[in-house]
Amino acid sequence: MHIKNTKKLRKSGRRHPLATVALIAFGLFTTGLAYTGFTQTSASAEVDMNSPAAISEGQKLFAANCATCHGLNAEGSPDGPSLIGVGAASVHFQVGTGRMPLAYQGPQGMIKPVQFTEEQILQMSAYVASLAPGPEIPKAQYLRADGDAARGSELFRINCAMCHNVAAAGGALTQGKYAPKLTGVDSSHIYEAMITGPQNMPVFSDANLTPQDKADIITYLKYLENEPKVGGLGLGSLGPVAEGLFIWVIGLGAIVALTVWVTAKSN
C-alpha cells in the first residue's frame, strides 16, 4: 500500500509529506556544523608569549575589546577589575571559555560561544602577562589526562566536590551564582581555573595542589566523560533530589494514568 502511494505521489509530481521535514532537518544540521566550525578556536595555534609582535597585537585587541571595562592600560575601572598581575592563564581561561567579554553585568560571567581565535586569545594573554608577573598557561605535560584517575578522584572529592558535585555535574551556589559542570571542558581551562580562582572558586596554588595533583584531577574528570552509565539514565548526575523527583513525577504519574485507564475500561 505504501509503495502504491509513493508511486502515485511521484506520478502526480507532488513531494512526499516528510520531504519538507527532512529538508528542514538537513538545513539545521548543516547550519549547526558551519556555526561550530566558524566559532571553534584553533587549539593548534602557536604564539611566542614573549614576542614583541604578539604583545603588540594583543594590546590592540585588548584596547578594542576589553579596555572599556578594564581600562586602557588594564588598570581597572568601576565596571571591571584591574588585570595587572592576573597572568596569561586568567585571560586564556576567561576569554577562551567565552565568559569574557561579558554580555552583561551579573552575579558571574556566563559561558558563551568564544568570540576570538586561539591565536588572538594567546596574543591578549601575552599582553596582559607582559604588564606584571602572574600565573602562566599550563604546560602540555599536565594536560594529557594520563595521570592517576583514582588519586584524582580522591583529590577532587576533598577539594572540589562540595561545589561541583562528586560527578562534576555542577551545582547552585548563593546569590544567583553556580559552580559549572566540568565534563566537556578543555583540560587547559580546568587547570587554569585551579591556578587563577575565577569568580567564586578558590585559588589552588602549587603549595595546595602540585602540578601533578592537578593533572590527576584532570585525568579523573576525563575518565568521567568516557565512563558509561551502567546504571541506566544518569538524570544529570545530580543525586537523590533529581532521582526522587523523577520517581514522583514520572513513576507515580504513570501509576495514576494506568489506574485511570483501567477504571475507564471497566466502566
C-alpha positions in Angstrom: 0.0 0.0 0.0 2.8 2.4 0.9 4.6 1.6 -2.4 1.5 2.4 -4.4 1.0 5.7 -2.5 4.7 6.6 -3.2 4.2 5.8 -6.9 1.1 8.0 -7.1 3.0 10.9 -5.5 5.8 10.6 -8.0 3.4 10.5 -10.9 1.5 13.5 -9.7 4.7 15.4 -9.2 4.0 16.1 -5.5 6.6 15.8 -2.8 6.4 13.2 -0.1 4.8 14.6 3.1 8.1 14.0 5.0 10.3 15.7 2.4 9.8 19.2 3.9 10.7 17.9 7.4 13.8 16.2 6.1 14.9 19.3 4.2 14.5 21.5 7.3 16.3 19.0 9.5 19.2 18.8 7.0 19.4 22.6 6.8 19.5 22.9 10.6 22.2 20.3 10.8 24.3 21.9 8.2 23.9 25.3 9.7 24.9 23.9 13.1 28.1 22.4 11.7 29.0 25.5 9.9 28.5 27.7 13.0 30.5 25.3 15.2 33.4 25.3 12.7 33.3 29.1 12.5 33.3 29.8 16.2 35.6 27.0 17.4 39.0 28.2 18.2 42.1 26.5 16.8 43.9 24.6 19.6 46.9 24.2 17.4 47.8 27.9 17.3 51.4 28.6 18.4 52.3 32.1 19.7 55.6 33.2 21.3 54.3 34.7 24.5 57.4 36.9 24.9 57.4 38.1 21.3 57.1 41.9 21.0 54.9 41.4 17.9 52.5 39.1 19.8 52.3 41.5 22.7 51.7 44.4 20.3 48.8 42.6 18.6 47.4 41.6 22.0 47.5 45.2 23.1 45.5 46.3 20.0 42.9 43.5 20.6 42.7 44.5 24.3 42.2 48.2 23.5 39.4 47.3 21.1 37.5 44.7 23.1 38.4 45.0 26.8 39.6 48.5 27.7 36.0 49.8 28.1 35.7 47.9 31.3 39.2 47.2 32.4 40.9 50.5 31.4 43.1 51.3 28.5 46.2 50.1 30.4 44.3 47.3 32.3 44.4 49.4 35.4 40.7 48.7 36.1 37.6 50.9 36.3 34.3 50.9 38.2 33.0 48.4 35.6 35.9 45.9 35.7 38.8 44.9 37.9 42.5 45.6 37.2 44.2 42.9 35.2 47.7 43.8 36.2 49.2 40.6 37.7 46.4 38.2 36.8 48.7 36.5 34.3 48.2 34.8 31.0 46.3 31.9 32.4 43.5 34.1 33.7 43.0 35.7 30.3 43.2 32.4 28.4 40.6 30.9 30.7 38.1 33.8 30.7 38.3 34.6 27.0 38.8 31.0 25.9 35.6 29.8 27.6 33.6 32.7 26.3 33.0 34.3 29.7 34.7 37.4 28.5 33.8 39.9 27.1 30.8 40.0 29.4 27.4 40.0 27.8 26.0 41.9 30.8 26.8 42.6 34.4 25.5 39.8 36.6 26.4 37.5 39.5 29.1 35.8 37.4 30.2 35.6 33.8 28.2 33.3 31.6 29.7 30.7 29.3 29.1 31.9 25.7 30.4 31.0 22.3 34.1 32.1 22.0 34.5 35.3 20.1 38.2 35.1 19.2 40.5 32.6 17.6 43.1 30.8 19.8 45.8 32.9 18.3 44.1 36.1 19.3 43.4 34.8 22.8 47.1 33.9 23.2 48.1 37.4 22.0 45.8 39.1 24.5 47.2 36.7 27.2 50.7 37.7 26.2 49.9 41.4 26.5 48.4 41.1 30.0 51.3 38.8 31.1 53.7 41.5 30.0 52.2 44.0 32.4 53.2 42.1 35.6 54.1 38.5 36.6 51.2 36.1 37.1 50.1 32.5 36.6 51.2 31.2 33.2 49.4 29.0 30.7 49.9 25.3 31.9 52.4 23.1 30.2 51.2 20.3 27.9 52.6 17.6 30.1 50.0 18.2 32.7 47.0 18.3 30.3 47.3 14.8 28.7 44.9 13.1 31.1 47.3 10.2 31.6 47.7 10.6 35.3 46.3 8.6 38.2 42.5 8.7 37.9 41.9 7.1 41.3 44.1 9.6 43.1 42.5 12.4 41.1 39.1 11.2 42.3 40.2 11.4 45.9 41.6 14.9 45.4 38.5 16.0 43.6 36.2 14.8 46.4 38.2 16.6 49.0 38.7 19.9 47.2 36.1 20.3 44.6 33.0 18.1 45.0 31.3 20.3 47.6 30.6 22.8 44.8 30.9 21.0 41.6 29.2 17.7 42.7 31.1 14.4 43.0 30.2 13.6 39.4 31.4 17.0 38.3 27.8 17.9 37.2 27.9 21.4 38.8 25.6 22.9 41.4 23.9 26.0 42.7 25.6 28.5 45.0 24.3 31.5 46.8 23.1 34.9 45.4 22.4 33.5 41.9 25.8 32.1 41.4 26.7 28.5 40.4 29.5 26.0 40.0 29.5 24.9 36.4 29.8 21.3 35.2 33.3 20.2 34.4 32.6 17.5 31.8 33.4 18.6 28.3 35.7 21.3 29.4 39.1 21.7 27.8 42.0 20.4 30.0 43.9 23.7 29.9 40.8 25.6 31.1 40.4 23.2 34.1 44.0 23.7 35.1 43.8 27.4 34.6 40.7 27.7 36.8 42.6 25.9 39.6 45.5 28.3 39.5 43.6 31.5 38.9 40.4 31.0 41.0 37.8 32.6 38.7 34.7 34.1 40.3 33.8 32.1 43.5 36.5 29.5 43.1 39.5 29.5 45.5 43.0 29.5 44.1 44.8 26.2 44.3 48.5 27.1 44.2 51.2 24.6 43.8 51.5 24.6 47.6 47.9 23.3 47.9 47.8 21.1 44.8 51.0 20.2 43.0 51.0 20.3 39.2 50.8 16.5 39.2 47.8 16.7 41.6 46.1 18.9 39.2 47.0 16.6 36.3 45.5 13.7 38.3 42.2 15.6 38.8 42.0 16.3 35.1 42.6 12.6 34.4 39.6 11.8 36.7 37.4 14.3 35.0 38.2 13.0 31.6 37.5 9.5 32.9 34.0 10.6 34.0 33.4 11.9 30.5 34.1 8.5 28.9 32.6 6.3 31.7 29.4 4.5 30.5 26.3 5.0 32.6 25.9 1.3 33.6 23.1 2.1 35.9 20.8 3.5 33.2 19.7 7.0 32.8 22.0 9.4 34.6 19.4 12.1 35.2 22.1 14.8 35.1 24.1 13.0 37.9 22.6 15.5 40.3 22.0 12.9 43.0 18.9 11.8 45.0 16.9 15.0 44.5 16.7 14.5 40.8 16.1 10.8 41.2 13.3 11.3 43.7 11.7 14.0 41.6 11.8 11.6 38.6 10.1 8.8 40.7 7.3 11.2 42.0 6.6 12.9 38.7 7.1 10.1 36.2 6.7 7.0 38.3 3.6 8.0 40.3 2.2 9.8 37.2 2.4 6.6 35.2 0.6 4.7 38.0 -2.2 7.2 38.2 -2.6 7.2 34.4 -2.7 3.4 34.4 -5.3 3.4 37.2 -7.5 5.9 35.3 -7.2 3.8 32.1 -8.1 0.5 33.9 -11.1 2.2 35.6 -12.3 3.6 32.3 -12.1 0.2 30.7 -14.0 -1.5 33.5 -16.8 1.1 33.2 
